[in-house]
């Protein structure tokens, strides 16, 4: 009844945000922290895809790689070069962690574009955990590697002395905002894109505008494929930047 009332008030027979509802896999009860949900299911599928690509796909280690091995090698090489270029050779020690982040996000984004799929990275609860893990890791690493010298990250030596305290406050605030912007950027872009596609798809039932609606859906879908990869790349390269700050706070 509540759904009907909401539909009558908006004039819509669908709700673009329904695709982001977390639902239990079994039954219709409340969702608790231990309840298997659609998020749990798709995280498991993401894990299987990563294992399939990088474990099963490269098992043969052929000199002339097949398509699956080529994709795995290209992904490995791209992230490896990113870590080395941004964080330096010292950062390569943490390459496995960054590689796992990239793979999880890119597969989550791409699989979320499949019909009836659930985009786990559209939820701030997921991206927030990923961003907070990066934030805490690089902060602890910064103090372990540099001790109190890590605080030099907030002291802008190139600025005039009178401005340094003010800039230090700004730097501290911007540092602690990192996990917020890191997580919202990823979740917000994916949620917005998927919602727009659902809105355009809803107008496909109207004969007068259906050709335009279908063309818009195709265009948005192509854009979302690009956004899915770019957002995984951006999340990963920002992680490398934060790692560089932790390893070399004086630079």
C-alpha positions as CSV (number, residue, x, y, z in Angstrom):
1,X,0.0,0.0,0.0
2,X,2.8,2.4,0.8
3,X,4.5,1.6,-2.5
4,X,1.2,2.3,-4.4
5,X,0.7,5.6,-2.5
6,X,4.3,6.6,-3.4
7,X,3.8,5.7,-7.0
8,X,0.5,7.7,-7.3
9,X,2.1,10.8,-5.7
10,X,5.1,10.7,-8.1
11,X,3.4,9.4,-11.2
12,X,6.1,6.7,-11.6
13,X,5.7,3.0,-11.8
14,X,9.3,2.4,-10.9
15,X,11.8,4.0,-8.5
16,X,15.3,4.5,-9.8
17,X,16.8,4.1,-6.3
18,X,15.2,0.6,-5.7
19,X,18.2,-1.0,-7.4
20,X,20.4,0.0,-4.5
21,X,18.2,-1.6,-1.8
22,X,20.1,-4.2,0.3
23,X,17.9,-7.3,0.5
24,X,18.4,-10.6,2.4
25,X,19.0,-13.6,0.1
26,X,16.7,-15.8,2.0
27,X,13.3,-14.6,3.2
28,X,12.0,-11.1,3.7
29,X,13.1,-10.4,7.3
30,X,15.3,-7.6,8.6
31,X,18.9,-7.3,7.6
32,X,21.4,-7.8,10.4
33,X,25.2,-7.7,10.3
34,X,25.3,-11.5,9.9
35,X,22.5,-11.8,7.3
36,X,23.5,-13.0,3.8
37,X,22.3,-10.3,1.4
38,X,22.6,-9.5,-2.3
39,X,25.7,-7.5,-1.4
40,X,27.2,-10.7,0.0
41,X,26.3,-12.6,-3.1
42,X,27.9,-10.1,-5.5
43,X,31.0,-9.8,-3.4
44,X,31.4,-13.5,-3.7
45,X,31.0,-13.3,-7.4
46,X,33.6,-10.5,-7.6
47,X,36.0,-12.7,-5.7
48,X,35.4,-15.7,-8.0
49,X,36.0,-13.4,-11.1
50,X,39.3,-12.1,-9.7
51,X,40.4,-15.7,-8.9
52,X,39.3,-16.8,-12.3
53,X,41.2,-14.1,-14.2
54,X,44.5,-14.1,-12.2
55,X,44.7,-17.7,-10.9
56,X,42.9,-19.9,-13.4
57,X,43.6,-17.6,-16.4
58,X,47.3,-17.4,-15.9
59,X,47.8,-21.0,-14.7
60,X,49.4,-22.0,-18.0
61,X,51.9,-19.1,-18.0
62,X,52.2,-19.4,-21.8
63,X,54.9,-17.6,-23.6
64,X,52.3,-16.6,-26.2
65,X,49.4,-15.7,-23.9
66,X,45.8,-16.3,-24.6
67,X,43.2,-13.5,-24.2
68,X,42.6,-14.1,-20.5
69,X,46.3,-14.1,-19.7
70,X,46.9,-11.0,-21.8
71,X,44.2,-9.1,-19.8
72,X,45.7,-10.3,-16.5
73,X,49.2,-9.2,-17.6
74,X,48.0,-5.8,-18.9
75,X,46.2,-5.1,-15.6
76,X,49.2,-6.3,-13.5
77,X,51.6,-4.1,-15.6
78,X,49.4,-1.0,-15.4
79,X,49.0,-1.1,-11.7
80,X,52.6,-2.0,-11.1
81,X,53.8,1.0,-13.2
82,X,51.3,3.3,-11.4
83,X,52.6,2.3,-8.0
84,X,56.2,2.7,-9.1
85,X,55.7,6.1,-10.8
86,X,53.6,7.7,-8.1
87,X,54.9,6.1,-4.8
88,X,58.4,5.2,-6.0
89,X,60.3,2.0,-5.8
90,X,59.7,1.9,-2.0
91,X,56.0,1.7,-2.7
92,X,56.3,-1.6,-4.7
93,X,56.4,-3.4,-1.4
94,X,52.7,-2.6,-1.0
95,X,51.8,-3.4,-4.6
96,X,49.8,-6.5,-3.7
97,X,47.4,-4.6,-1.5
98,X,46.9,-1.8,-4.1
99,X,46.4,-4.4,-6.8
100,X,43.7,-6.2,-4.8
101,X,42.0,-2.9,-4.3
102,X,42.0,-2.1,-8.0
103,X,40.7,-5.6,-9.0
104,X,37.9,-5.6,-6.4
105,X,36.7,-2.1,-7.5
106,X,37.0,-2.6,-11.2
107,X,35.2,-5.9,-11.1
108,X,32.5,-4.6,-8.8
109,X,31.9,-1.6,-11.1
110,X,31.9,-3.7,-14.3
111,X,29.7,-6.5,-12.9
112,X,27.3,-3.9,-11.6
113,X,26.4,-3.0,-15.2
114,X,25.0,-6.5,-15.9
115,X,21.2,-6.7,-15.9
116,X,19.8,-7.7,-12.5
117,X,23.2,-7.2,-10.9
118,X,23.9,-5.3,-7.7
119,X,26.7,-2.6,-7.7
120,X,28.3,-3.0,-4.3
121,X,30.5,0.0,-4.9
122,X,27.5,2.2,-5.1
123,X,27.1,1.9,-1.4
124,X,29.0,4.2,0.9
125,X,29.2,1.4,3.5
126,X,31.5,-0.5,1.1
127,X,33.5,2.4,-0.4
128,X,33.8,3.9,3.1
129,X,35.4,0.8,4.5
130,X,37.8,0.6,1.5
131,X,38.7,4.3,1.9
132,X,39.1,4.1,5.7
133,X,41.3,1.0,5.4
134,X,43.6,3.0,3.0
135,X,43.5,6.0,5.4
136,X,44.4,4.1,8.5
137,X,47.0,2.0,6.7
138,X,49.0,4.9,5.3
139,X,48.7,6.9,8.5
140,X,50.1,4.1,10.6
141,X,52.7,3.5,8.0
142,X,53.7,7.1,7.9
143,X,54.4,7.2,11.7
144,X,56.1,3.8,11.7
145,X,58.4,4.8,8.8
146,X,59.1,8.4,9.8
147,X,58.1,8.9,13.4
148,X,57.2,12.4,14.3
149,X,58.8,13.6,11.1
150,X,55.5,12.4,9.4
151,X,53.9,15.5,10.9
152,X,56.1,17.5,8.5
153,X,53.5,16.6,5.9
154,X,51.3,19.4,7.4
155,X,54.0,22.0,7.7
156,X,54.4,23.8,4.4
157,X,58.1,24.9,4.5
158,X,57.9,26.7,1.2
159,X,55.2,29.1,2.5
160,X,56.0,32.4,4.4
161,X,56.4,31.7,8.1
162,X,53.4,33.8,9.1
163,X,51.1,31.7,6.9
164,X,52.5,28.3,7.9
165,X,50.2,27.8,11.0
166,X,47.1,28.6,9.0
167,X,48.2,26.3,6.2
168,X,48.9,23.6,8.8
169,X,45.3,23.7,10.0
170,X,44.0,23.6,6.5
171,X,46.4,20.6,5.7
172,X,45.2,18.7,8.8
173,X,41.6,19.2,7.9
174,X,42.1,18.2,4.3
175,X,44.0,15.1,5.5
176,X,41.2,13.9,7.7
177,X,38.7,14.6,4.9
178,X,40.5,12.2,2.6
179,X,38.5,9.1,3.4
180,X,35.3,11.0,3.0
181,X,36.1,12.3,-0.5
182,X,37.8,9.0,-1.4
183,X,34.7,7.0,-0.7
184,X,32.0,9.5,-1.8
185,X,33.6,10.1,-5.2
186,X,33.4,6.4,-6.1
187,X,30.0,5.6,-4.7
188,X,28.4,8.9,-5.9
189,X,29.5,8.5,-9.5
190,X,28.2,4.9,-9.8
191,X,24.9,5.6,-8.0
192,X,24.2,8.7,-10.2
193,X,25.0,6.9,-13.4
194,X,22.9,3.8,-12.6
195,X,20.0,6.0,-11.5
196,X,20.0,8.0,-14.7
197,X,20.0,4.8,-16.8
198,X,17.0,3.6,-14.9
199,X,15.2,6.8,-15.4
200,X,15.8,6.8,-19.2
201,X,14.8,3.1,-19.3
202,X,11.5,4.0,-17.6
203,X,10.5,6.3,-20.5
204,X,11.1,3.5,-23.0
205,X,7.5,2.3,-22.5
206,X,6.2,5.6,-23.9
207,X,5.9,5.2,-27.6
208,X,6.4,8.8,-28.4
209,X,9.8,9.1,-26.8
210,X,10.9,5.5,-26.8
211,X,13.5,5.8,-29.6
212,X,15.1,8.8,-27.9
213,X,14.9,7.0,-24.5
214,X,16.6,3.8,-25.9
215,X,19.3,5.9,-27.6
216,X,19.9,7.7,-24.3
217,X,20.2,4.4,-22.4
218,X,22.7,3.0,-24.9
219,X,24.8,6.3,-24.7
220,X,24.7,6.3,-20.9
221,X,25.6,2.6,-20.7
222,X,28.6,3.2,-22.8
223,X,29.6,6.2,-20.6
224,X,29.1,4.1,-17.5
225,X,31.5,1.4,-18.8
226,X,34.1,4.2,-19.1
227,X,33.2,5.6,-15.7
228,X,33.4,2.1,-14.1
229,X,37.1,1.8,-15.2
230,X,38.0,5.5,-14.6
231,X,36.6,5.4,-11.0
232,X,38.6,2.3,-10.2
233,X,41.7,3.9,-11.7
234,X,41.1,7.2,-9.7
235,X,40.6,5.3,-6.4
236,X,43.8,3.4,-7.0
237,X,46.0,6.3,-8.0
238,X,44.8,8.3,-5.0
239,X,45.8,5.4,-2.8
240,X,49.3,5.6,-4.4
241,X,49.4,9.4,-3.8
242,X,48.5,8.8,-0.1
243,X,51.1,6.0,0.1
244,X,53.7,8.4,-1.3
245,X,52.9,11.0,1.4
246,X,53.3,8.3,4.0
247,X,56.7,7.1,2.6
248,X,58.1,10.5,1.7
249,X,56.3,13.2,3.8
250,X,58.9,15.8,3.1
251,X,58.4,15.8,-0.7
